[in-house]
Amino acid sequence: MELIASFQVDHTKIVPGIYVSRTDFSGGEKIITFDIRMKKPNVEPAIHPNAIHSIEHIVATYLRNDPEWKDRIVYWGPMGCLTGNYLIIKGECTPKEVFPLVLAAFRHCRDYEGEVPGTTAETCGNFRLHDLAMAKWEAARFVEVLEKNPCFEYPVAEKLVTCSGEVFHDS
């Protein structure tokens, strides 16, 4: 079987950023899957399942309530590797165009107070698997990355240099 698109990207060169993972069509409408990469794969520790679960709930709620974007949001959820999330949007858009939305969503998560939305036995399939404090910490860290110098294209160079100039060497 042929590898799917997300497995054809060299993960030793990915840095935190917002990337187009794939483009599909459904009923003649373009569907864009964005890789919202929060961590450097296989270098930084993955996001704890409790934290990414809380990020999922907070950010999904934010996105699906955003007046400008809510009708275009198809999906928001964590990657299995726990280094980021997928955002699926209907219609034509680029990473730079979704950047303000993603930044606002993560600022919202960073500043969130109160109960994480949808965390009861009736509203969540694993309602005990949440950690708001760690979700806020991870969101704050990602906001700093996005505000400093966001990356919008998958790296292709042999030596990985982050958008801010930091160099990672593979071991």
C-alpha positions as CSV (number, residue, x, y, z in Angstrom):
1,M,0.0,0.0,0.0
2,E,1.1,3.6,-0.7
3,L,2.0,5.7,2.3
4,I,-0.6,8.4,3.1
5,A,0.5,12.0,2.6
6,S,1.2,12.8,6.3
7,F,3.7,9.8,6.4
8,Q,5.6,11.1,3.4
9,V,6.8,14.2,5.2
10,D,10.2,14.0,6.7
11,H,9.3,14.3,10.4
12,T,13.0,14.9,11.3
13,K,12.7,18.3,9.7
14,I,9.3,19.5,10.9
15,V,9.3,22.4,13.4
16,P,6.3,23.9,15.2
17,G,4.1,25.8,12.8
18,I,1.0,25.7,10.6
19,Y,1.2,23.6,7.4
20,V,-1.1,22.3,4.7
21,S,-1.0,18.5,5.3
22,R,-3.3,17.7,2.3
23,T,-6.0,19.0,0.0
24,D,-9.0,17.0,-0.9
25,F,-12.3,17.6,-2.7
26,S,-15.8,16.6,-1.6
27,G,-18.8,17.3,-3.8
28,G,-16.7,19.8,-5.7
29,E,-15.7,21.7,-2.6
30,K,-12.0,21.9,-1.5
31,I,-11.2,20.5,1.9
32,I,-7.9,21.5,3.4
33,T,-6.2,19.6,6.3
34,F,-3.8,21.7,8.3
35,D,-1.0,20.3,10.4
36,I,-1.0,22.5,13.5
37,R,2.4,21.3,14.8
38,M,3.1,22.3,18.4
39,K,6.2,20.2,19.0
40,K,9.4,19.2,17.1
41,P,8.7,15.5,16.4
42,N,11.0,13.0,18.1
43,V,13.0,15.8,19.7
44,E,10.6,17.5,22.1
45,P,8.5,15.5,24.6
46,A,5.0,14.8,23.2
47,I,2.0,16.6,24.7
48,H,0.6,14.7,27.6
49,P,-2.7,13.0,26.6
50,N,-4.6,14.8,29.4
51,A,-3.3,18.2,28.2
52,I,-4.0,17.6,24.5
53,H,-7.5,16.3,25.3
54,S,-8.3,19.6,27.1
55,I,-6.8,21.6,24.2
56,E,-9.0,19.6,21.9
57,H,-12.2,20.5,23.9
58,I,-11.3,24.2,24.4
59,V,-10.0,24.9,20.9
60,A,-12.8,22.9,19.1
61,T,-15.4,24.8,21.1
62,Y,-13.7,28.1,20.2
63,L,-13.4,27.3,16.5
64,R,-16.9,26.1,16.1
65,N,-18.2,29.3,17.7
66,D,-16.1,31.7,15.8
67,P,-18.5,33.9,13.8
68,E,-16.3,34.1,10.7
69,W,-15.1,30.5,10.5
70,K,-17.6,28.2,12.3
71,D,-19.4,27.2,9.1
72,R,-16.1,26.2,7.5
73,I,-14.7,24.1,10.4
74,V,-15.0,20.4,9.6
75,Y,-12.8,18.9,12.3
76,W,-10.3,19.8,15.0
77,G,-8.4,17.0,16.9
78,P,-5.1,15.7,18.1
79,M,-2.6,13.8,16.1
80,G,-1.9,10.3,17.3
81,C,1.8,11.2,17.9
82,L,0.7,13.9,20.3
83,T,2.9,16.6,18.7
84,G,0.0,18.7,17.4
85,N,-3.5,18.8,16.0
86,Y,-5.3,18.6,12.7
87,L,-7.6,21.4,11.6
88,I,-9.8,20.6,8.6
89,I,-11.5,23.5,6.8
90,K,-13.9,23.7,3.9
91,G,-12.9,26.0,1.1
92,E,-9.7,27.6,-0.2
93,C,-7.4,28.9,2.4
94,T,-3.7,29.0,3.2
95,P,-1.7,28.6,6.4
96,K,-1.2,32.4,6.5
97,E,-5.0,33.0,6.2
98,V,-5.8,30.6,9.1
99,F,-2.9,31.9,11.2
100,P,-5.0,34.6,13.0
101,L,-7.7,32.1,13.8
102,V,-5.3,29.5,15.2
103,L,-3.4,32.2,17.1
104,A,-6.7,33.5,18.6
105,A,-7.8,29.9,19.5
106,F,-4.5,29.2,21.3
107,R,-4.6,32.5,23.1
108,H,-8.1,31.6,24.2
109,C,-6.9,28.3,25.5
110,R,-3.9,29.9,27.2
111,D,-6.2,32.3,29.0
112,Y,-9.1,29.9,29.6
113,E,-10.7,29.9,33.1
114,G,-13.4,27.6,34.4
115,E,-14.4,24.1,33.6
116,V,-13.2,22.6,30.3
117,P,-16.2,22.4,28.0
118,G,-17.8,18.9,27.6
119,T,-16.0,17.2,30.5
120,T,-18.8,15.2,32.1
121,A,-19.6,11.5,31.8
122,E,-22.5,12.5,29.6
123,T,-20.6,14.7,27.2
124,C,-17.2,13.1,26.9
125,G,-16.0,9.5,26.3
126,N,-13.1,9.9,28.7
127,F,-14.1,12.8,30.9
128,R,-11.4,12.2,33.5
129,L,-8.6,12.5,31.0
130,H,-8.1,16.3,31.2
131,D,-5.5,18.7,32.6
132,L,-6.4,22.4,32.2
133,A,-3.2,23.6,33.8
134,M,-1.0,21.7,31.4
135,A,-3.3,22.6,28.4
136,K,-2.8,26.3,29.3
137,W,1.0,25.8,29.6
138,E,1.2,24.1,26.2
139,A,-1.0,26.7,24.6
140,A,1.1,29.5,26.0
141,R,4.2,27.9,24.7
142,F,2.7,27.5,21.2
143,V,1.4,31.1,21.3
144,E,5.0,32.3,21.9
145,V,6.2,30.2,18.9
146,L,3.5,31.6,16.7
147,E,4.1,35.2,17.8
148,K,7.8,35.0,17.4
149,N,8.2,33.6,13.9
150,P,5.6,31.2,12.6
151,C,6.5,28.6,9.9
152,F,4.0,28.0,7.1
153,E,5.8,25.5,4.8
154,Y,7.2,22.1,5.5
155,P,11.0,22.3,5.6
156,V,13.0,20.6,2.8
157,A,16.6,21.4,3.6
158,E,19.0,18.7,4.8
159,K,19.9,20.5,8.0
160,L,16.8,21.7,9.9
161,V,16.8,25.4,10.9
162,T,13.7,26.6,12.7
163,C,11.9,29.8,11.5
164,S,13.6,31.6,14.4
165,G,17.1,30.4,13.4
166,E,17.5,27.7,16.0
167,V,19.3,24.6,14.6
168,F,18.2,21.1,15.4
169,H,20.6,18.2,14.7
170,D,19.4,14.7,14.2
171,S,21.1,12.1,16.3
